């Protein structure tokens, strides 16, 4: 199975690079193929998510510090609160949820990631007791300062 990057044009989808063009030539014209269209995740958007979580965790109000002793526990709690979870049933029949990873493999689609990111922004703003636009501006500054370029 080939994985190529496509650009939507007025004529339809077209490969964006030589590798994609070469790969597309291997498929016969007129045949029907199945494709899964996914808008790939933006690395810049991923940096903003990591900046949001890092900034929030480093500024947690005292009442939350014991609740999330590690960044990993905090990140999972935020993912769970945002509804980005895996559910499973224990041997006793109890349904449990755990926050999923934010990795590219876990959420390969930018549109889905944007929804999770927006929910996490709202949750973190509530924890920090600030408005979302204020937090969003701080996150952008934090990402620039810590990751080297504007996200």
N, C-alpha and C positions, 0 to 999 in steps of 0.2 A: 504494500500500500504506500502510495506516495503522499508526502505532505508538502504542499506548495503554498506560497503566499499569493493571494489574488487581490486585484483592485477592481472595484465596481465601476464600470464605465457605461456610457449610453448603449454600447453594443453588448454588454453583459459583463461577465467576470473575465479578467485577463491576468496572466502571470505577471508579477512585478519585477522579476529578475531573470537572468539567463538560466539559472538552475531550474526555475519554474517553467520557463519556456521549453527547455530541453525535455523536462519531465512530461509536459503536456503533449509533446510531439509523439510520445510513445502510445498515446490513446487514439484509436481510430475515429475519424470524423464520422458523425452520424450515429455512433453507438451511444447507448445510454449508460451513464455512470452514476453512482450514488456518492454524494459528498456531504460532509458536515461542515457548515459555515460557522466559524467562530471568529469574533474580533479578538485578535491576540492581546494579551495583557500588556499594558504599558509599564515599562520599568520605572518611569517617573512616577506613575500612580502608586506603584508598589512602594517606592521610597516614601511617598507621603503617608501611606498606611503605617510603615515602620516608624516614621517620625511622629505620627499621631500617638501611637502606643508608647513609644519611648518618652515623649514629652509628658504625656499624662501620667505614666508610671513614676517618673522622677518628680512629679509635683502632686502626688496623691495626698489628699487631706489625711490628717492623723487617724481619723476613724477607720480608714481603709487599709492602713499600713500592715496591720496584723492579719487582715483578711487575705491579702495577697503577698506573702513573704518573698515570692520570686516573680521575675518578669514573665516566666513561662506560665505560671498559674494565673497571673493577671491577663495575659494575652488570651488564654483559653476561656477565661470568664467573660471577657469582652466579646469574643467570637460567639460564645453560647448566648449571651444576651442579645446579640445581633441576629440570632437565629441560624448562624452558620455552624451546624452541629451534625454529629453522627449520633444516631440512636441505636441502642441495643437492648436486649432483654437479658437480665441476669438469670442464673440457674433457678432462682426463687421466683421468677416471673415478673420481676420489677423492671419497668422501662426506665432506662437511664440515658442521659444525654451528655455529650462531652464536646467542647468546642473543637472545631476542625482547624487544620492548618490553613495558613494564608498563602501557601506556596503556589507557584505557577501550575503545578500538576493538580493541586487541589481545586483551584479556580482558574482554569485556563482562559475563560471568557471575560473580556474587559467589562461588558455590560453587567454581568452578574457580580463581578468584583466591585463595580461602582455602587451597586445597591448595598453590598456588605459594608463598603467603606463609608457610605452615607449614614448607615445605621450605627456604625462604630463611632463616627464623629458626634452624632447626637448623644450617644451613651456617655462618651468621654466628656462632652460639654456639661452634661448633667452632673457627673462625678466632680468635675472641677468648679462647678457652679459659675459657668461663663456662658455667654451666648455663642451659638455655632459660628457666626461670621468672625467673631473675635478669635475663637480657637483656630479656625481655618487659617486666618492670617498668621497666627503664631506658628502653626504647623509648617506653613510654607517657609517662614524664616528659619525655623529649626532645621528643616530639610536642607535648605541652602547652606546653613552653617556647618552641619554635620555630614552632609553627603557631597558637598563640593559644587553643586550647581542647583539652580532654581528648578523645583519640581512642578 
